[in-house]
Every structure is written in structure tokens, then in C-alpha cells.
Amino acid sequence: MAKYELPNVWQWEDENSNRSGNRPTAGARFEQTLPVGEAPFQLYSLGTPNGIKVTIMLEELKALGVEDADYDVYLVHIGEGDQFGSDFVDINPNSKIPALVDQSQNPRVDIFESGSILLYLAEKFNKLIPADIHGRTETLNWLFWQIGSGPYVGGGFGHFFAYAPEPMKYPIDRFTMETKRQLDLLDQTLAKRPYVAGDTYTIADIAIWSWYGRLALGDLYEGSDKFLNIKEYSNLIEWSERIADRPAVKKGLEVEYLSIDEETD
Ligand SMILES: N[C@@H](CCC(=O)N[C@@H](CS)C(=O)NCC(=O)O)C(=O)O
């Protein structure tokens, strides 16, 4: 690889990128009207690790008998840049899935960031978050841990292991080290208790399973289970399999996304 000389001021070199390309600016790139259905919740998302957190949560709420957790779910094709359409950016100015609208409130409530969405739903229905201060705080500790730690796995390890144009030792060593440290932390934690935050299944399990459970089961990056020697994390694997068996988790993964296209300008 050619030696990189640091310029004094970084310049964006790809100014002709298409509508889905990375840009150093935020905001809507084009007008796009999103469909709105009848259900109380309108979810604009995709079946990625961050996206499945929300469909799993909504399915868990429905399995617990929460009728007001009905939702319509629409496919936001991030490879085609749908996250930069005007209606989506109105809901989530950060242009990333998942984005949820609670239209049972007047005015409607817009919710973005998967952790914020899980917390909103848990608090709204008093489910999947313990009421006592110790259980609630431990759940939030691990929920925030996932949101802060996950990008080292997805944007770091996963990017350089699976998507970078060629293998590069420095970033792969750096992010594999951190990913394995996180896996060891979860494995040690799950040796002591059945769920991440204690004795009960919570939104922390949903957030963490969607990344680390799927990684442990070999469902995120082809060949990574061998590369990371996942089999050494036996408590994590047992927990991952147990959560994968939950009917609501299966439903959350299989949900059919509606197209946003009919209403596109
Ligand atoms: N911290 C955010 C991350 C969301 C995120 O990174 N979403 C990705 C898909 S998993 C996305 O929309 N990427 C599109 C893009 O970066 O343009 C969350 O937890 O909701």
C-alpha cells in the first residue's frame, strides 16, 4: 500500500458519489414521502443487527400480550440511500436505521437510536426492564455498554475482517483484540447469571444478542467464528442459543418488511 502523507486539511475526494455514498455532511439529500399505516407504531428499518433489536422487542411485547405494540414495518434500503430521504431525516436527522414513530401520541413521537427505542418501548409498557433501582440500573448499564461497544465490533472488526478491500494487519489486530475482550467480558458475566443484567430477560439481552449473540452463532461475518475462536466462549454460546430459541426472537428475524416505493416522489 502507498505511504499516506497526512495533509494539513482533510479533503473529500469523492464529490460525485451517488445518493447512497458516504459524505462528510448531514441532512436530507432528496425529497421522499414515506408510507404511514394504521398501527400505533411505524417502523422504518432493515434486518441488520441494529434493526432486528426493534422487531424482536415489538414481538416480545406482543408475546407478553401488549396489544398496543402493533406495528407496520417498512424496508429502508440503506444501500440505495433511502436513509437520506426527507421524511426519514425528519424522523432521524442522523440518517441511520432503525427509526420508529409512535403515532398513538399527539403530536407523534419520533424515536431514533436503537437503545433509545428499546428504552422508550420498555418504559411505555413497563416490560423487559426491572422496576427496582438495582435491576433497572444494571439493565441500563448493559444497554449503554452495547451501544458504546458495538461499533468496535461492527465498524471496527466486522469492517476490516469482512468488508475492507484487502486484509490489513494493524486494524484487524486492534479490533480483534477489543472484540475478543468484549466477548470474554460477556462470557464471564454469563457464567454468573442466566441473563446479561441478572435473573431476568431484559432489553439489555435484546440489544446485546442482536450483535454478540449473532456473532457467537456465526451469523454475522462468514468465517469469523473460527477466526475469533468463538468456541472458547461457552457461556456466551449457551445464552445465544437460548435467546435464539425464543419464539418472539424468531418472529422478529422473519418479519416481512413492506416496501416504501409506491409513495416515493
Ligand atoms: N447507534 C445507532 C447505529 C445505527 C446504524 O449504524 N445503522 C446502520 C445500519 S445497522 C445504518 O443505518 N447505516 C446507514 C448509513 O450509515 O448510511 C443505533 O444503535 O441505532
The ligand as an SDF file (V2000), in Angstrom:
LIG
                    3D

 20 19  0  0  0  0  0  0  0  0999 V2000
  -26.1460    3.8970   17.0640 N   0  0  0  0  0  0  0  0  0  0  0  0
  -27.1220    3.6200   16.0480 C   0  0  0  0  0  0  0  0  0  0  0  0
  -26.4730    2.9360   14.8750 C   0  0  0  0  0  0  0  0  0  0  0  0
  -27.4170    2.7070   13.7410 C   0  0  0  0  0  0  0  0  0  0  0  0
  -26.6910    2.2540   12.4990 C   0  0  0  0  0  0  0  0  0  0  0  0
  -25.4460    2.3100   12.4220 O   0  0  0  0  0  0  0  0  0  0  0  0
  -27.4520    1.8430   11.4890 N   0  0  0  0  0  0  0  0  0  0  0  0
  -26.8450    1.4060   10.2340 C   0  0  0  0  0  0  0  0  0  0  0  0
  -27.3600    0.0220    9.8380 C   0  0  0  0  0  0  0  0  0  0  0  0
  -27.0660   -1.1620   11.1070 S   0  0  0  0  0  0  0  0  0  0  0  0
  -27.2470    2.3730    9.1160 C   0  0  0  0  0  0  0  0  0  0  0  0
  -28.3650    2.8270    9.0540 O   0  0  0  0  0  0  0  0  0  0  0  0
  -26.2950    2.6950    8.2250 N   0  0  0  0  0  0  0  0  0  0  0  0
  -26.5510    3.5250    7.1020 C   0  0  0  0  0  0  0  0  0  0  0  0
  -25.5020    4.5790    6.9120 C   0  0  0  0  0  0  0  0  0  0  0  0
  -24.5550    4.6400    7.7280 O   0  0  0  0  0  0  0  0  0  0  0  0
  -25.6230    5.3590    5.9640 O   0  0  0  0  0  0  0  0  0  0  0  0
  -28.2530    2.7450   16.6480 C   0  0  0  0  0  0  0  0  0  0  0  0
  -27.9560    1.9690   17.5580 O   0  0  0  0  0  0  0  0  0  0  0  0
  -29.4150    2.8780   16.2100 O   0  0  0  0  0  0  0  0  0  0  0  0
  1  2  1  0
  2  3  1  0
  2 18  1  0
  3  4  1  0
  4  5  1  0
  5  6  2  0
  5  7  1  0
  7  8  1  0
  8  9  1  0
  8 11  1  0
  9 10  1  0
 11 12  2  0
 11 13  1  0
 13 14  1  0
 14 15  1  0
 15 16  2  0
 15 17  1  0
 18 19  2  0
 18 20  1  0
M  END
$$$$
